Amino acid sequence: MQARVPTSKHHQPQSRIRTLCGWLCIAAGIAMLVLPGPGLLGIALGIILLGRNHPLLRRAALILRLRLRRLRQADHALVQRAGRWLYTRHRESRLFIHDQLQRHARGEPFAPLVRIWIGLTILFALIGCGVSMAMMMP
């Protein structure tokens, strides 16, 4: 009989409510790509709610990094330059998000700009959903 290994808090399953809210935000963000509203911000909020340890999100992040690497190593100089620029922006955003998550884990508050960004995302998502509903009403 094997001894039970304690799991860290990062690998424990999330609450079902948080998972449901995350997937609803992603679905609403995808819908807002064609409807009025901040689609990319809704998708980003859903990804934040699901967390970085969600298997589907980890797989998508790996695919994105591989595609960016392929762009950086392309034969065409213009594609290479675009790939390097995209890779740099992706790396900077990953480092920024990692820093914010570390601050949150230590019990420190998020940076003021992050709190403003989250508030604006929620506000614009609600406004976008309201406008979409108003457009669908006869």
C-alpha positions in Angstrom: 0.0 0.0 0.0 1.4 3.4 -1.0 1.6 6.3 1.3 -0.6 9.1 0.4 1.3 12.1 -0.8 -0.1 15.5 0.3 -1.0 17.7 -2.7 -0.2 21.3 -2.8 -3.0 23.9 -2.9 -2.1 24.7 -6.5 -3.2 21.2 -7.7 -6.4 20.9 -5.8 -9.6 21.2 -7.9 -11.3 24.5 -8.0 -14.8 25.1 -6.9 -17.5 24.2 -9.5 -18.9 27.7 -9.3 -15.6 29.3 -10.2 -15.1 26.8 -13.0 -18.6 27.5 -14.3 -18.1 31.3 -14.1 -14.8 31.0 -15.9 -16.3 29.0 -18.8 -19.2 31.4 -19.0 -16.8 34.3 -19.3 -14.9 32.6 -22.0 -18.2 31.8 -23.9 -19.4 35.4 -23.5 -16.0 36.7 -24.6 -16.2 34.5 -27.8 -19.7 35.7 -28.4 -18.6 39.3 -27.9 -16.0 38.9 -30.6 -18.9 39.2 -33.1 -21.4 41.0 -30.9 -20.8 44.4 -29.3 -18.5 44.2 -26.3 -15.0 43.5 -25.2 -14.5 40.0 -26.4 -10.8 39.6 -25.6 -11.2 41.0 -22.1 -14.0 38.6 -21.4 -11.9 35.7 -22.6 -9.0 37.0 -20.4 -11.3 37.2 -17.4 -12.5 33.6 -18.0 -8.9 32.4 -18.2 -8.0 34.2 -15.0 -11.0 32.6 -13.2 -10.1 29.1 -14.5 -6.5 29.4 -13.4 -3.2 28.5 -14.9 -3.4 24.9 -13.8 -6.4 24.0 -15.8 -5.3 21.2 -18.3 -7.0 22.7 -21.3 -5.5 26.1 -20.7 -2.0 24.7 -20.1 -2.3 22.8 -23.4 -3.5 26.0 -25.2 -0.6 28.0 -23.7 1.9 25.3 -24.9 0.5 25.4 -28.4 0.7 29.2 -28.4 4.4 29.2 -27.3 5.2 26.6 -30.0 3.5 28.7 -32.7 5.3 31.8 -31.6 8.6 29.9 -31.7 7.8 28.7 -35.2 7.1 32.3 -36.3 10.4 33.5 -34.8 12.3 30.9 -36.8 10.4 31.5 -40.1 12.3 31.9 -43.4 10.8 35.2 -44.3 12.5 38.2 -42.5 9.2 40.1 -42.1 7.5 37.1 -40.5 10.6 36.6 -38.3 10.4 40.2 -37.1 6.7 39.9 -36.4 7.3 36.6 -34.5 10.0 38.2 -32.4 7.8 41.2 -31.5 4.8 38.9 -30.6 7.1 36.6 -28.6 8.5 39.6 -26.6 5.0 41.0 -25.9 3.8 37.5 -24.9 6.8 37.0 -22.5 6.3 40.5 -21.0 2.7 39.8 -20.3 3.5 36.3 -18.8 6.1 37.8 -16.5 3.6 40.6 -15.4 0.9 38.1 -14.7 3.3 35.9 -12.8 4.4 38.8 -10.7 0.7 39.7 -9.9 0.0 36.1 -8.9 3.0 36.0 -6.7 1.9 39.2 -5.0 -1.6 37.7 -4.5 -0.1 34.5 -3.0 1.9 36.5 -0.5 -1.3 38.3 0.5 -0.4 41.6 -1.1 -3.0 43.5 -3.1 -3.0 43.6 -6.9 -1.4 46.6 -8.5 -3.8 49.5 -8.9 -3.8 49.2 -12.7 -4.7 45.5 -12.5 -7.7 46.3 -10.2 -8.8 49.1 -12.6 -8.4 46.7 -15.5 -10.5 44.0 -13.8 -13.2 46.5 -12.9 -13.3 47.9 -16.5 -13.5 44.4 -17.9 -16.5 43.6 -15.8 -18.1 46.9 -16.5 -17.6 46.7 -20.3 -18.7 43.1 -20.4 -22.0 44.0 -18.6 -22.5 47.0 -21.0 -21.7 44.8 -24.0 -24.1 42.1 -22.9 -26.8 44.7 -22.3 -26.3 46.2 -25.7 -26.4 42.7 -27.3 -29.6 41.9 -25.5 -31.1 45.2 -26.5 -30.2 44.5 -30.2 -31.9 41.1 -30.0 -35.1 42.5 -28.7 -37.7 43.3 -31.4 
